[in-house]
Amino acid sequence: MYNFAAFAEPATWVSLLTLTLMEIVLGIDNIIFISIIVNRLPPAQQARGRTIGLILALVFRLGLLLSISWIIGLRTALFTLNLPWQDVPFGVSGRDLILLGGGLFLIYKSTTELHTKLQGEEETETPGAGSATMTNVIFQIIIVDIVFSFDSILTAVGLVDNVLVMIVAVIISMGLMLAFSGTVAGFVNSNPTIKVLALSFLIMIGVMLVMEAGHQEIEKGYLYFAMAFSLLVELFNIRLRKKSPDGPVQLRDSNFD
């Protein structure tokens, strides 16, 4: 698994680049969740909370990479269920339980955060008045880090068979995320519509995890394309709003007469 000589081959560097980009894409969800959660901390503690969260994500991913055989074993069914709508028994594995628990937690947490945002409760609270403690925030980050790290490593195992390449890709991607996490958090928190969109994305990802736990595989490419397209549309909306601070933008009607 630890083949250092493989780095002399161009194909290894292509795999490293591909895997690094994939880890960054999958890690964006983690950054968004961490940014939203740590926003409930006092401003002086938010940067520290983001750093701790991403370092924990790095530790979990490296730990899972060093336990590849254990991860593969999690696909083995622990018990079976006889469901009336299936002809064959449904095997429940450790992977299914982790994805189900993580998906339900992500749906619950994102929904409650979205409800808080829409009800305007954040604006009535005094910033940094103890709406969350560092311990509580770190506990929630740990739960989500485990789920995202687990999903990320499972994807990586399907792409590359050299554990060393996976480790290097994870370290590079997490380093980049640490460097830009403050920028991402500032952008999300300064644009309420982006925050609502990000929470909607997290709900969608939670649903995807629950479906995967039920052995209903979803092509992630379609999911991330929909997310990227929605984000692009919202960025256009933000630009239009900045150009017209006094009111909504009036689009011109085409004259076909």
C-alpha positions in Angstrom: 0.0 0.0 0.0 2.8 2.4 0.8 4.6 2.5 -2.6 7.0 5.4 -2.6 8.4 4.3 -6.0 5.0 5.0 -7.5 5.7 8.8 -7.3 8.2 8.3 -10.1 5.4 7.6 -12.5 3.3 10.4 -14.1 0.1 8.4 -13.6 0.6 8.7 -9.8 0.8 12.5 -10.0 -2.4 12.5 -12.1 -4.1 10.4 -9.5 -2.8 12.7 -6.7 -4.2 15.8 -8.5 -7.5 14.2 -9.1 -7.8 12.9 -5.6 -6.8 16.3 -4.1 -9.5 18.1 -6.2 -12.1 15.5 -5.1 -11.1 15.9 -1.5 -11.5 19.7 -1.8 -14.9 19.4 -3.4 -16.1 17.0 -0.7 -14.5 19.1 2.0 -16.4 22.3 1.0 -19.5 20.8 2.7 -17.5 20.4 5.8 -16.2 24.0 5.8 -19.8 25.3 5.2 -21.2 23.3 8.2 -18.3 24.3 10.4 -18.6 28.0 9.4 -22.3 28.0 10.2 -21.9 26.2 13.6 -19.0 28.3 14.8 -20.9 31.5 14.0 -22.8 30.9 17.2 -19.5 31.3 19.2 -18.3 34.7 20.4 -16.4 36.5 17.5 -13.0 36.1 19.3 -13.4 32.3 19.3 -14.8 31.7 15.8 -11.4 31.4 14.0 -10.2 29.0 16.7 -13.3 26.9 16.4 -12.9 26.7 12.6 -9.2 25.7 13.0 -10.0 23.0 15.6 -12.8 21.6 13.4 -10.6 21.3 10.3 -7.7 19.8 12.2 -10.1 17.2 13.7 -11.3 16.5 10.1 -7.7 15.9 9.1 -7.0 13.6 12.1 -10.2 11.6 11.4 -9.4 11.2 7.7 -5.8 10.2 8.3 -6.9 7.8 11.0 -9.4 6.2 8.6 -6.8 5.9 5.9 -4.6 4.0 8.3 -7.5 1.6 8.9 -8.4 0.7 5.4 -9.0 -2.9 6.2 -11.4 -1.9 8.9 -13.3 0.4 6.6 -13.6 -2.3 4.0 -14.9 -4.6 6.7 -17.7 -2.1 7.5 -19.4 -3.1 4.2 -20.1 -6.6 5.7 -23.7 -7.0 6.9 -24.0 -7.0 10.7 -27.6 -8.3 10.6 -30.4 -8.6 8.1 -34.0 -7.3 7.9 -36.9 -8.9 6.2 -38.6 -5.9 4.5 -42.1 -6.5 3.1 -41.3 -4.6 -0.1 -38.2 -6.6 -0.9 -37.9 -10.2 -2.0 -34.4 -10.7 -0.5 -33.2 -9.8 3.1 -31.8 -6.3 3.6 -28.3 -6.5 5.0 -27.4 -3.7 7.4 -23.7 -3.0 7.6 -21.6 -0.7 9.9 -21.3 1.7 6.9 -25.1 1.9 6.6 -25.5 2.7 10.3 -22.8 5.5 10.2 -24.3 7.0 7.0 -27.9 6.8 8.4 -27.0 8.4 11.7 -24.8 11.1 10.1 -27.4 11.9 7.4 -30.2 12.2 10.0 -28.1 14.5 12.2 -27.2 16.7 9.2 -30.8 17.0 8.2 -31.9 17.8 11.8 -29.1 20.3 12.4 -29.4 22.1 9.1 -33.2 22.3 9.3 -33.1 23.8 12.8 -30.4 26.3 11.7 -32.5 27.2 8.6 -35.6 27.6 10.8 -33.7 29.9 13.1 -32.4 32.0 10.2 -35.9 32.3 8.6 -37.5 33.2 12.0 -34.9 35.9 12.5 -33.9 34.7 15.9 -30.2 35.3 15.2 -30.9 39.0 14.8 -32.6 39.2 18.2 -29.7 37.5 20.0 -26.8 39.4 21.3 -23.7 38.3 19.4 -21.4 36.2 21.6 -23.9 36.1 24.4 -23.3 32.4 25.0 -25.8 30.9 22.5 -23.2 28.1 22.1 -20.2 26.9 24.0 -16.9 25.8 22.4 -17.4 22.3 23.8 -20.9 22.0 22.3 -19.7 23.3 18.9 -16.7 21.0 18.9 -18.9 18.0 19.7 -21.2 18.8 16.7 -18.2 19.3 14.5 -16.8 15.9 15.5 -20.0 14.1 14.6 -20.1 15.7 11.1 -16.4 15.3 10.6 -16.7 11.6 11.2 -19.5 11.3 8.6 -17.8 13.5 6.0 -14.4 11.9 6.5 -15.9 8.4 6.3 -17.7 9.3 3.0 -14.6 11.0 1.6 -12.3 8.0 2.4 -14.7 5.5 0.9 -14.7 7.5 -2.3 -10.9 7.8 -2.3 -10.5 4.0 -1.8 -12.5 3.5 -5.0 -10.2 5.7 -7.0 -6.7 5.0 -5.7 -5.1 1.9 -4.2 -1.9 3.6 -2.9 -2.6 4.7 0.7 0.4 7.1 0.5 -1.2 9.0 -2.4 -4.4 9.3 -0.4 -2.5 10.6 2.7 -0.7 13.3 0.6 -4.0 14.3 -1.1 -5.8 14.6 2.2 -3.0 16.7 3.8 -2.8 19.1 0.7 -6.6 19.5 0.5 -7.0 20.1 4.3 -4.1 22.6 4.2 -5.8 24.6 1.4 -9.1 24.5 3.3 -7.4 25.7 6.5 -5.9 28.6 4.5 -9.2 29.7 2.9 -11.7 28.7 5.7 -11.9 32.2 7.0 -12.6 33.7 3.6 -15.4 31.1 3.0 -16.9 31.6 6.4 -16.8 35.4 6.0 -18.5 35.2 2.6 -21.2 32.8 3.8 -22.0 34.8 7.0 -22.0 38.2 5.2 -24.5 37.0 2.6 -27.8 35.7 4.2 -29.0 34.2 1.0 -25.8 32.2 0.6 -26.2 30.9 4.1 -29.8 29.8 3.4 -28.6 28.1 0.2 -25.7 26.4 2.0 -28.1 25.0 4.6 -30.3 23.7 1.9 -27.3 22.0 0.3 -26.5 20.4 3.6 -30.1 19.1 3.9 -29.8 17.6 0.4 -26.5 16.0 1.3 -28.1 14.5 4.5 -30.9 13.1 2.4 -28.3 11.6 0.0 -26.5 9.9 3.0 -29.8 8.4 4.3 -30.6 7.1 0.8 -27.1 5.6 0.5 -27.7 3.9 3.9 -30.7 2.3 2.3 -28.5 1.1 -0.6 -30.0 3.6 -3.0 -26.9 5.0 -4.7 -27.1 8.5 -6.1 -24.7 9.8 -8.7 -22.8 12.5 -6.8 -21.9 14.3 -10.0 -25.5 15.3 -10.6 -25.8 16.5 -7.0 -22.7 18.7 -7.1 -23.7 20.0 -10.6 -27.0 21.1 -9.2 -25.3 22.8 -6.2 -22.8 24.6 -8.4 -25.5 25.8 -10.7 -27.6 27.1 -7.8 -24.6 28.8 -6.4 -23.8 30.5 -9.7 -27.3 31.8 -10.0 -27.2 33.2 -6.5 -23.9 34.9 -7.2 -25.5 36.6 -10.2 -28.3 37.7 -7.9 -25.9 39.1 -5.4 -24.1 41.1 -8.1 -27.4 42.5 -9.4 -28.5 43.5 -5.8 -25.2 45.4 -5.3 -25.7 47.3 -8.5 -29.2 48.4 -7.4 -29.0 49.1 -3.6 -32.2 51.3 -3.7 -34.6 48.6 -4.8 -35.1 45.4 -6.8 -33.6 45.2 -10.2 -36.1 45.7 -13.0 -35.4 43.4 -16.0 -36.2 44.9 -19.4 -39.0 43.4 -21.4 -38.1 42.6 -25.0 -40.0 44.4 -27.7 -41.1 41.9 -30.3 -43.5 44.3 -32.1 
